[in-house]
Amino acid sequence: MNKKVIDFIENIKYDDKGLVPVVAQDYNDNTVLMVAFMNKEALIKTFETFKVHYYSRSRGKLWLKGETSGNVQIVKEIYFDCDKDCLLVKIEQVGIASCHTGHRSCFYRTISKDGEISIVAEKVFNPEDVYKK
Amino acid sequence: MNKKVIDFIENIKYDDKGLVPVVAQDYNDNTVLMVAFMNKEALIKTFETFKVHYYSRSRGKLWLKGETSGNVQIVKEIYFDCDKDCLLVKIEQVGIASCHTGHRSCFYRTISKDGEISIVAEKVFNPEDVYKK
Protein backbone atom coordinates (compact mmCIF):
# COMPACT_ATOMS: atom_id res chain seq x y z
CA MET A 1 0.00 0.00 0.00
CA ASN A 2 1.11 3.51 -0.91
CA LYS A 3 3.18 5.20 1.84
CA LYS A 4 1.16 8.42 1.65
CA VAL A 5 -2.02 6.47 2.27
CA ILE A 6 -0.43 4.60 5.18
CA ASP A 7 0.74 7.90 6.69
CA PHE A 8 -2.77 9.32 6.30
CA ILE A 9 -4.37 6.32 7.99
CA GLU A 10 -1.80 6.42 10.80
CA ASN A 11 -2.43 10.11 11.42
CA ILE A 12 -6.20 9.99 11.76
CA LYS A 13 -7.24 10.83 15.32
CA TYR A 14 -9.11 7.72 16.39
CA ASP A 15 -11.07 7.83 19.65
CA ASP A 16 -10.17 5.79 22.72
CA LYS A 17 -11.80 2.74 21.10
CA GLY A 18 -9.73 3.18 17.92
CA LEU A 19 -12.72 4.45 15.93
CA VAL A 20 -13.46 7.45 13.75
CA PRO A 21 -16.97 8.55 12.70
CA VAL A 22 -17.68 8.47 8.98
CA VAL A 23 -20.47 10.27 7.10
CA ALA A 24 -21.57 8.55 3.88
CA GLN A 25 -23.03 11.06 1.45
CA ASP A 26 -24.55 10.42 -1.96
CA TYR A 27 -22.09 11.56 -4.62
CA ASN A 28 -24.83 12.72 -6.98
CA ASP A 29 -27.27 14.71 -4.85
CA ASN A 30 -25.45 15.14 -1.50
CA THR A 31 -28.07 13.28 0.55
CA VAL A 32 -26.54 12.10 3.83
CA LEU A 33 -27.17 8.37 3.76
CA MET A 34 -25.70 7.11 7.02
CA VAL A 35 -23.11 7.63 9.72
CA ALA A 36 -21.01 4.76 11.02
CA PHE A 37 -17.51 4.15 12.33
CA MET A 38 -14.24 2.90 10.87
CA ASN A 39 -11.21 1.55 12.64
CA LYS A 40 -7.76 1.42 11.07
CA GLU A 41 -8.44 -1.94 9.43
CA ALA A 42 -11.72 -0.72 7.91
CA LEU A 43 -9.97 2.34 6.52
CA ILE A 44 -7.21 0.20 5.00
CA LYS A 45 -9.80 -2.10 3.38
CA THR A 46 -11.72 0.92 2.10
CA PHE A 47 -8.59 2.31 0.42
CA GLU A 48 -7.63 -1.09 -0.97
CA THR A 49 -11.02 -1.82 -2.54
CA PHE A 50 -12.70 1.60 -2.79
CA LYS A 51 -15.76 -0.13 -1.36
CA VAL A 52 -16.72 1.30 2.03
CA HIS A 53 -15.83 -0.89 5.00
CA TYR A 54 -16.92 0.04 8.50
CA TYR A 55 -16.30 -1.36 11.94
CA SER A 56 -19.56 -2.70 13.35
CA ARG A 57 -19.76 -1.70 16.99
CA SER A 58 -22.71 -4.03 17.62
CA ARG A 59 -21.02 -7.07 16.04
CA GLY A 60 -17.49 -6.08 17.06
CA LYS A 61 -15.98 -6.76 13.65
CA LEU A 62 -15.03 -5.43 10.25
CA TRP A 63 -18.06 -4.86 8.07
CA LEU A 64 -18.11 -4.55 4.30
CA LYS A 65 -21.20 -2.40 3.83
CA GLY A 66 -23.54 -4.42 1.62
CA GLU A 67 -22.00 -7.81 2.38
CA THR A 68 -25.48 -9.21 3.16
CA SER A 69 -27.79 -6.94 1.17
CA GLY A 70 -25.53 -6.46 -1.85
CA ASN A 71 -25.93 -2.72 -1.35
CA VAL A 72 -22.24 -1.89 -1.40
CA GLN A 73 -21.00 1.68 -1.38
CA ILE A 74 -18.55 2.59 -4.14
CA VAL A 75 -16.16 5.32 -3.04
CA LYS A 76 -16.03 8.39 -5.27
CA GLU A 77 -14.25 10.84 -2.94
CA ILE A 78 -12.80 10.73 0.58
CA TYR A 79 -12.81 13.94 2.63
CA PHE A 80 -11.32 14.45 6.08
CA ASP A 81 -12.06 17.24 8.52
CA CYS A 82 -9.95 20.03 10.03
CA ASP A 83 -9.16 17.98 13.15
CA LYS A 84 -8.60 14.68 11.31
CA ASP A 85 -11.09 13.07 13.65
CA CYS A 86 -13.94 12.57 11.17
CA LEU A 87 -14.23 11.36 7.57
CA LEU A 88 -16.78 12.00 4.87
CA VAL A 89 -17.07 9.57 1.96
CA LYS A 90 -18.95 10.56 -1.15
CA ILE A 91 -20.30 7.35 -2.57
CA GLU A 92 -22.37 5.70 -5.19
CA GLN A 93 -24.92 3.54 -3.36
CA VAL A 94 -25.50 0.26 -5.20
CA GLY A 95 -29.14 -0.76 -4.80
CA ILE A 96 -30.22 2.80 -3.92
CA ALA A 97 -30.79 2.14 -0.20
CA SER A 98 -28.22 2.48 2.57
CA CYS A 99 -30.46 1.78 5.55
CA HIS A 100 -31.24 -1.70 6.86
CA THR A 101 -34.85 -0.55 7.40
CA GLY A 102 -35.31 -0.33 3.63
CA HIS A 103 -35.06 3.43 3.45
CA ARG A 104 -32.61 5.13 1.17
CA SER A 105 -31.11 7.12 4.06
CA CYS A 106 -30.92 6.19 7.74
CA PHE A 107 -32.13 9.76 8.38
CA TYR A 108 -35.71 9.23 7.25
CA ARG A 109 -37.39 10.83 10.27
CA THR A 110 -37.55 14.39 11.54
CA ILE A 111 -38.66 15.84 14.84
CA SER A 112 -40.18 19.31 15.04
CA LYS A 113 -39.57 21.86 17.77
CA ASP A 114 -42.83 20.63 19.34
CA GLY A 115 -41.73 16.99 19.29
CA GLU A 116 -43.84 15.88 16.33
CA ILE A 117 -42.09 13.02 14.52
CA SER A 118 -42.53 12.73 10.74
CA ILE A 119 -41.38 10.02 8.38
CA VAL A 120 -40.10 11.97 5.39
CA ALA A 121 -39.12 9.15 3.02
CA GLU A 122 -40.71 5.99 1.67
CA LYS A 123 -39.08 2.57 1.87
CA VAL A 124 -37.32 1.52 -1.31
CA PHE A 125 -37.11 -2.17 -0.38
CA ASN A 126 -38.63 -4.61 2.07
CA PRO A 127 -35.99 -5.62 4.61
CA GLU A 128 -37.56 -9.07 5.05
CA ASP A 129 -36.79 -9.84 1.41
CA VAL A 130 -33.17 -8.86 1.82
CA TYR A 131 -32.10 -9.97 5.28
CA LYS A 132 -33.43 -13.52 5.28
CA LYS A 133 -32.56 -15.68 8.25
CA MET B 1 -40.34 21.85 27.77
CA ASN B 2 -42.76 19.76 25.67
CA LYS B 3 -43.09 16.16 26.94
CA LYS B 4 -42.66 14.69 23.45
CA VAL B 5 -39.35 16.52 23.09
CA ILE B 6 -38.23 15.36 26.54
CA ASP B 7 -39.12 11.75 25.65
CA PHE B 8 -37.19 12.07 22.40
CA ILE B 9 -34.10 13.43 24.15
CA GLU B 10 -34.31 10.71 26.82
CA ASN B 11 -34.54 7.97 24.20
CA ILE B 12 -31.52 8.92 22.12
CA LYS B 13 -28.82 6.25 22.40
CA TYR B 14 -25.90 8.17 23.81
CA ASP B 15 -22.50 6.47 23.90
CA ASP B 16 -20.70 5.51 27.11
CA LYS B 17 -19.60 9.15 27.50
CA GLY B 18 -23.17 10.38 27.14
CA LEU B 19 -22.55 11.75 23.64
CA VAL B 20 -24.20 11.40 20.25
CA PRO B 21 -22.57 12.40 16.94
CA VAL B 22 -24.28 15.17 15.01
CA VAL B 23 -23.89 16.03 11.32
CA ALA B 24 -24.53 19.69 10.48
CA GLN B 25 -25.66 20.07 6.89
CA ASP B 26 -26.43 23.25 4.98
CA TYR B 27 -30.18 23.56 4.58
CA ASN B 28 -29.93 25.17 1.17
CA ASP B 29 -27.41 23.10 -0.77
CA ASN B 30 -26.85 20.01 1.42
CA THR B 31 -23.13 20.63 1.95
CA VAL B 32 -21.93 18.77 5.03
CA LEU B 33 -20.41 21.52 7.14
CA MET B 34 -19.15 19.75 10.26
CA VAL B 35 -19.58 16.81 12.59
CA ALA B 36 -19.50 17.28 16.35
CA PHE B 37 -21.12 15.78 19.45
CA MET B 38 -24.06 16.66 21.66
CA ASN B 39 -24.82 15.49 25.16
CA LYS B 40 -28.30 15.65 26.68
CA GLU B 41 -27.81 19.22 27.87
CA ALA B 42 -26.68 20.39 24.42
CA LEU B 43 -29.70 18.74 22.83
CA ILE B 44 -32.05 20.42 25.32
CA LYS B 45 -30.45 23.82 24.64
CA THR B 46 -30.69 23.21 20.89
CA PHE B 47 -34.41 22.50 21.15
CA GLU B 48 -34.98 25.47 23.46
CA THR B 49 -33.22 27.99 21.23
CA PHE B 50 -33.12 26.34 17.80
CA LYS B 51 -29.48 27.44 17.71
CA VAL B 52 -27.14 24.45 17.57
CA HIS B 53 -25.35 23.67 20.82
CA TYR B 54 -22.70 20.97 20.98
CA TYR B 55 -20.65 19.42 23.74
CA SER B 56 -16.99 20.32 23.26
CA ARG B 57 -14.91 17.24 23.96
CA SER B 58 -11.67 19.24 24.02
CA ARG B 59 -13.01 21.87 26.44
CA GLY B 60 -15.29 19.49 28.34
CA LYS B 61 -18.28 21.83 28.30
CA LEU B 62 -21.45 22.94 26.57
CA TRP B 63 -20.68 24.93 23.44
CA LEU B 64 -23.04 27.27 21.63
CA LYS B 65 -21.66 27.04 18.10
CA GLY B 66 -20.68 30.58 17.11
CA GLU B 67 -20.39 31.90 20.67
CA THR B 68 -16.93 33.34 19.83
CA SER B 69 -17.10 33.82 16.05
CA GLY B 70 -20.74 34.88 15.86
CA ASN B 71 -21.23 32.13 13.29
CA VAL B 72 -24.22 30.53 14.95
CA GLN B 73 -26.16 27.73 13.28
CA ILE B 74 -29.91 28.29 13.02
CA VAL B 75 -31.79 24.99 13.09
CA LYS B 76 -34.15 24.39 10.16
CA GLU B 77 -34.75 20.63 10.54
CA ILE B 78 -33.65 17.91 12.97
CA TYR B 79 -33.32 14.35 11.63
CA PHE B 80 -32.47 11.24 13.64
CA ASP B 81 -31.27 7.92 12.30
CA CYS B 82 -32.71 4.40 12.33
CA ASP B 83 -30.82 3.44 15.49
CA LYS B 84 -31.38 6.76 17.29
CA ASP B 85 -27.64 6.99 17.83
CA CYS B 86 -26.91 9.83 15.42
CA LEU B 87 -28.52 13.17 14.58
CA LEU B 88 -28.48 15.31 11.47
CA VAL B 89 -29.32 18.99 11.73
CA LYS B 90 -30.10 20.98 8.63
CA ILE B 91 -29.04 24.50 9.40
CA GLU B 92 -28.62 28.00 8.15
CA GLN B 93 -25.02 28.96 8.83
CA VAL B 94 -24.75 32.59 9.92
CA GLY B 95 -21.51 34.08 8.57
CA ILE B 96 -21.20 31.38 5.88
CA ALA B 97 -18.34 29.48 7.52
CA SER B 98 -18.66 26.62 10.01
CA CYS B 99 -14.98 25.73 10.35
CA HIS B 100 -12.59 27.43 12.77
CA THR B 101 -9.93 27.33 10.03
CA GLY B 102 -11.94 29.87 8.03
CA HIS B 103 -13.33 27.36 5.56
CA ARG B 104 -17.03 27.05 4.95
CA SER B 105 -16.95 23.31 5.73
CA CYS B 106 -14.60 21.39 8.01
CA PHE B 107 -14.35 18.89 5.12
CA TYR B 108 -12.23 21.06 2.83
CA ARG B 109 -9.61 18.43 1.98
CA THR B 110 -9.76 15.20 0.00
CA ILE B 111 -7.36 12.31 -0.29
CA SER B 112 -7.13 10.27 -3.47
CA LYS B 113 -6.66 6.52 -3.68
CA ASP B 114 -2.92 7.24 -4.18
CA GLY B 115 -2.73 9.40 -1.07
CA GLU B 116 -2.64 12.77 -2.83
CA ILE B 117 -4.21 15.42 -0.60
CA SER B 118 -6.07 18.31 -2.23
CA ILE B 119 -7.59 21.41 -0.68
CA VAL B 120 -10.91 21.74 -2.47
CA ALA B 121 -12.26 24.96 -0.94
CA GLU B 122 -10.99 28.48 -0.32
CA LYS B 123 -11.07 30.19 3.06
CA VAL B 124 -13.99 32.54 3.50
CA PHE B 125 -12.53 34.35 6.53
CA ASN B 126 -9.21 34.80 8.28
CA PRO B 127 -9.33 32.97 11.62
CA GLU B 128 -6.90 35.48 13.18
CA ASP B 129 -9.45 38.24 12.65
CA VAL B 130 -12.17 36.25 14.37
CA TYR B 131 -10.51 34.33 17.20
CA LYS B 132 -8.50 37.12 18.81
CA LYS B 133 -6.71 36.32 22.02
HADDOCK unambig.tbl for C-alpha pairs under 7 A between the chains (distance, minus, plus):
assign (segid A and resid 2 and name CA) (segid B and resid 114 and name CA) 6.39 0.50 0.50
assign (segid A and resid 4 and name CA) (segid B and resid 115 and name CA) 4.85 0.50 0.50
assign (segid A and resid 5 and name CA) (segid B and resid 114 and name CA) 6.56 0.50 0.50
assign (segid A and resid 5 and name CA) (segid B and resid 115 and name CA) 4.50 0.50 0.50
assign (segid A and resid 30 and name CA) (segid B and resid 30 and name CA) 5.85 0.50 0.50
assign (segid A and resid 30 and name CA) (segid B and resid 31 and name CA) 6.89 0.50 0.50
assign (segid A and resid 31 and name CA) (segid B and resid 30 and name CA) 6.89 0.50 0.50
assign (segid A and resid 47 and name CA) (segid B and resid 113 and name CA) 6.19 0.50 0.50
assign (segid A and resid 77 and name CA) (segid B and resid 110 and name CA) 6.92 0.50 0.50
assign (segid A and resid 78 and name CA) (segid B and resid 110 and name CA) 5.44 0.50 0.50
assign (segid A and resid 78 and name CA) (segid B and resid 111 and name CA) 5.74 0.50 0.50
assign (segid A and resid 78 and name CA) (segid B and resid 112 and name CA) 6.99 0.50 0.50
assign (segid A and resid 79 and name CA) (segid B and resid 107 and name CA) 5.76 0.50 0.50
assign (segid A and resid 79 and name CA) (segid B and resid 109 and name CA) 5.55 0.50 0.50
assign (segid A and resid 79 and name CA) (segid B and resid 110 and name CA) 4.22 0.50 0.50
assign (segid A and resid 79 and name CA) (segid B and resid 111 and name CA) 6.39 0.50 0.50
assign (segid A and resid 80 and name CA) (segid B and resid 107 and name CA) 5.46 0.50 0.50
assign (segid A and resid 80 and name CA) (segid B and resid 109 and name CA) 5.96 0.50 0.50
assign (segid A and resid 80 and name CA) (segid B and resid 110 and name CA) 6.31 0.50 0.50
assign (segid A and resid 81 and name CA) (segid B and resid 106 and name CA) 4.89 0.50 0.50
assign (segid A and resid 81 and name CA) (segid B and resid 107 and name CA) 4.41 0.50 0.50
assign (segid A and resid 81 and name CA) (segid B and resid 108 and name CA) 6.85 0.50 0.50
assign (segid A and resid 82 and name CA) (segid B and resid 106 and name CA) 5.25 0.50 0.50
assign (segid A and resid 82 and name CA) (segid B and resid 107 and name CA) 6.69 0.50 0.50
assign (segid A and resid 106 and name CA) (segid B and resid 81 and name CA) 4.89 0.50 0.50
assign (segid A and resid 106 and name CA) (segid B and resid 82 and name CA) 5.25 0.50 0.50
assign (segid A and resid 107 and name CA) (segid B and resid 79 and name CA) 5.76 0.50 0.50
assign (segid A and resid 107 and name CA) (segid B and resid 80 and name CA) 5.47 0.50 0.50
assign (segid A and resid 107 and name CA) (segid B and resid 81 and name CA) 4.41 0.50 0.50
assign (segid A and resid 107 and name CA) (segid B and resid 82 and name CA) 6.69 0.50 0.50
assign (segid A and resid 108 and name CA) (segid B and resid 81 and name CA) 6.85 0.50 0.50
assign (segid A and resid 109 and name CA) (segid B and resid 79 and name CA) 5.55 0.50 0.50
assign (segid A and resid 109 and name CA) (segid B and resid 80 and name CA) 5.97 0.50 0.50
assign (segid A and resid 110 and name CA) (segid B and resid 77 and name CA) 6.91 0.50 0.50
assign (segid A and resid 110 and name CA) (segid B and resid 78 and name CA) 5.44 0.50 0.50
assign (segid A and resid 110 and name CA) (segid B and resid 79 and name CA) 4.22 0.50 0.50
assign (segid A and resid 110 and name CA) (segid B and resid 80 and name CA) 6.33 0.50 0.50
assign (segid A and resid 111 and name CA) (segid B and resid 78 and name CA) 5.73 0.50 0.50
assign (segid A and resid 111 and name CA) (segid B and resid 79 and name CA) 6.40 0.50 0.50
assign (segid A and resid 112 and name CA) (segid B and resid 78 and name CA) 6.99 0.50 0.50
assign (segid A and resid 113 and name CA) (segid B and resid 47 and name CA) 6.20 0.50 0.50
assign (segid A and resid 114 and name CA) (segid B and resid 2 and name CA) 6.39 0.50 0.50
assign (segid A and resid 114 and name CA) (segid B and resid 5 and name CA) 6.56 0.50 0.50
assign (segid A and resid 115 and name CA) (segid B and resid 4 and name CA) 4.84 0.50 0.50
assign (segid A and resid 115 and name CA) (segid B and resid 5 and name CA) 4.50 0.50 0.50
